[in-house]
Amino acid sequence: MKMFKRILFLSLSLTTLGLSGYWQQDVAYQMNVHLDEKDKVITATSALTYINHSPDTLPEIFMHLYPNAFNPGTILDQEARRRGWGSVDPEKAWTGIKIKQVNRSEIATTALNFSIFDDTLLRIILDQPLNPSDTLRFNLDWTFDIHSHFDRSGWEDGQFDMTQWYPKFVVYDKNGWHKDPFGDWGEFYGEFGTFAVTLDVPEDYIIGATGVVTDGDPGWVNVWVDTTLAWEEWNQSNAATYQSYRNNLKEGTRKSVKFLAENVHDFAWVASPDLVYEHGRWQQKDVHVLFNRSEGPKWSRKESHYGERALAWLSTQFGPYPWPQMTIVKSMGGGGMEYPMLIMDGYDSEGLVVHEIGHDWFYGIFGNDELDEAWLDEGFTTFQTRWYQENRYPNREDRMEDKRFNEFERQALPWLSRTDQDKNDVLSYIMSPENEPIAIHSQDFIHERSYRQNVYNKASLVLQVLQRYLGEKRFLAGMHLYYKRFALKHPTANDFIKAMEDGTGEDLDWFFDQWLHNTGWVDYALAGYEIQSIGDEKYLTTVRVKRKGEFFMPVPVTVIGPRHEQVTANLDNFRYQTNGTVKIQSAFKPVNVVIDPDDIFFDANRLNNDKKLHVTARYRVYGWANYRPDAYTLEYAPVFGFTDASRAKLGLNIHGTYRGWMR
Ligand SMILES: [Zn+2]
């Protein structure tokens, strides 16, 4: 009876949330992992549990074997060659996961048949199909011949970056199995569950991983940075102490460390004898930071604070961080990468930390399919990172981090806001013939730069337009409903849109249909206006706007008075209309009329938004791609030459541009 009540309550609350009919599978991994650090081989057993919450009977189970992609001739290798990225060239004859046996483990042990296809997919054929709400328990014996560092994983200089390193359940959702092979574009999709992972490693290894330590010693205490001392001072004495500790260890001494992680869809770990440890804390959450001694001057006392601030920011804006810790590790690769409770960054950067920890919301908590709808994770975290940076550094005090500019540009030149800079960059893509829509499967983008420009940059600006159009309060109301409905679940773009609509009480299909599925842009021009005195010191301005871009938006129109007084009204009848009229009453006689003066709607050409001439001039600095979006820029530079009479001549070369690439 008690059970019945609980089930009834659960189904009622799912219905109230608008989630009736939603289900997701439940998985548990219990893995015993032995790392042979000399031969770079993992030998492991996985005791696995799979609970079928779907309404379907499953005759087979599928798992990913991602590391098998890093071999010559694989799908990934062929795609990389086709795109001219070079080829996979392992140092060993073959690297990847080998399955030794698969056994059903409930009553009597039964060997199950299996096969591997598309390089990275394991099909396990069940002796009896798995019925709805039934549980399957089985064991996998496997080995992983670890590749040297490639992309985001592997070993290098004694460090093991273990990501996508184990046989991992393929997600089964309302669209069936997501049997995507591991190709050159696109990321991951994981089934939520529990990971209990025991790592058997050399005694002197320092480990960072998804989850919390429930048994054994991850090795942090011996290398715990004393941040009250200067880095060099601490490092010198600690390096000597640690070396003598290592020298005193008996050859082959090992340890076993157990990590437990709940409600996550992936598990990653890093191990090396050369890491040091710093601790941070935000509310009840630990922030573990692990980096190599050589990175000390850059990482010490900085990265832990970036982590704390990111957790505070993201929890406040988008919903609480549901896990007990966050680990930030210096990876052997160049960029950054996200895993539940753990991020790997190749270099020190606040923006990179905020981006990757942001993924613990947008992918970790909202576990979307990163291949089908990559913008749901990359677009959101790019958006929230820019928001964080502009909030914290309104005058770009963090510009020294911007890798797009050289030292001189960072120091000496006037700066645009991040938003304006990003808009210039994205528009140069949007207005090119290569422009593709945002909502495309990662592997289906045709043009080289389309993946990054769409799922990161364009999507992040679309979310910013939405936020500014709705206002922060309504936008966050929609985001919080999204969290309430889909935290620790598998949302799709439609689930996000529905949450936004329900949270704001506004139909938003017109907005998303255009931005997600079409390839246009926004450009409204001021066609003209008439000012009429309506008595009592009041004026009625009739503003005519013309839509020049493909997208229609309810753009605001502002009339400005002689003392900078302003009245704004939005274009009401905007859907599909080319021409529109906005009537604005004011208690002053307008001296100027401007469409969307704050550029809420990401207008491609802002020069036609009022009737003024906007021209600015500056000295030409080669490579300085920092153009004001509200003016046509004339760049000048002196030129030296000789006349026919061989007289030296000094001239001026002038060249004009809008946004740096429009003439
Ligand atoms: Zn990312």
Residues whose N, C-alpha, C, O or C-beta is under 5 A from the ligand:
A	BS01	ZN	E378
